[in-house]
Amino acid sequence: MVTWGRFSRPAPRARAARHGRHGRVWRSPVVRPPLPPIDTRYERFDVVLGSTVEYLRGAWPELRDVHFEIGGIPFAAGQDGVPRWSIDRSQNRIVLYRTPIERFERLDRVDAFQRRLIIEGIVFRAVGEYLGRDPWDLGPAL
């Protein structure tokens, strides 16, 4: 018995181990089965760009200080149309514009492999322009 002033009441009982707070420990998860991870176009573009840049940085040491960025849409179209990338040598920066790359490049088939080839090709062309080399010279010598 616990006594407070004039009132007394029985001591609180310990709860059974199978119950948690409010007796709801064994509830099922809210979403079942688990949903797949969110996979957006931006994330896919970022993964392909990152892996291509890491390959090129490993092959060309002069790219180690270059910053690669993803831009949405360029500010203005040039005389050759909408640019896919821009280069700023003073700041060691290459900006690749995701929207024109994904929307304006022609695909033979619409699948992940073709999209990856298009993105890798654009990265190689941008790096080739930055280094002043032919993009075909940047790949592995066979």
N, C-alpha and C positions, 0 to 999 in steps of 0.2 A: 504494500500500500504506500502510496505517495500522498503526503499531506501538504496542502497549501492553505494556510490560515484555517478556516473552519471547514473547508471542503476536503474530502479525501476521495481518491479514486484508485483503481487498481493500477499496478505498474504496467507499462506497455509491454506487449508480447513481442518476442523476436519473430520476424517473418521467416517463412520457409525459404530455403536456399534456392528453390526453383523460381521464385518471384523476385523481380527487381523492383525498382521504383514504380509505383502504381500497379504492380503485378503484371507487367507486360514485357518480360524479357524475351520470351520465345516467339516474338512476332516474325513473320516472314518479311523479306526485303520488299521495298515498295515496287521496284521494277524487276520483273522476273521473266525470262532470263535476262542477263545483263545486255545492255545495248552496245553495239559496236562503237568504237571511238569516232568522234566527229572527224570527218574527212572532207575538207573544203578544197576548192580550187587553189586558193592562196597557199594552203599548207602543202599541197602536192607540188605547186610551182616552187615553193621555198625549198623543199627536199631535193628536187632535181637540180635547182640552181646551186644549192650548198654542196652537193656531191660533185658536181662538175667543177666548181671553183676549187674545192679541196684537191681534186686531181690536178688541175692546172697549177695550183700553188706548189704542189709537190714536184712538178716537172719544171717549172720556171721560177727560180728564186726571186726574180725581179717583181713578182706579183705578191710577195709576202706583205708588203706595206700598202697594197691597193685595197680600198674599201669597196665592196660590192653592195649595192642597195637595190631594193625592189620599189619601183615607182608605179603608180596606177596608170595615169595617162600623161603624156607629155604636154607641155604648155601650148605649143604651137606646131602645126605641120610644116615640114620643110618643103623644098622644091621637089624632093624625091617622094613625097608622101608623108605618112605618119612615121616618125622614127621609132625604132624598136629599142634603142639604147642611146645614152649620151655619155660622153667622156669628158672629165675635167682633170687634166694632167696636173694642174697647179695644186689641186687638193688630193691627188691620187685616188680618184673616185670614178667608178663606172656604175651608172644607174640603168637598170634594165626595166623597161615598162611592161608590166605583166599583161595589161588589157590588150594592147595592140598585138603582142606576141600570141596570145591565146585566140584572139578574134580574127586577125587578118592573115595569119599564115594558113596556107592550104594544106589540108590533110587528105591523104589517099584513103585512109580508114580512120574512123573516129574511135581510137582506143588509147590506152595508157602508153603503150610503146611508141606510137606515132607522136603523141604529145611530148614524150620525153626526148625523142630525137629532134623535134623542132626546137625545144628549149635549149638543149645542148648545142645545137648548131648556131643558135643566136648568141649564146655565151662565147663560143669559140670565135665567131666573127667579131664580137665586141672586143674580146681580148686581143685578137689579131690586129685590129685597128689601133688599140692602145699601145701594143708593143711594136707596131710598124712591121708586122710579119703577115705572111699568108696564113689564114686559119688552118689550112691543111698541114702546115709545118709544125703546128702545136701538138698534134697527136703523137702517138708512139711511132717510132720508126720501125717498119717491118722489113 
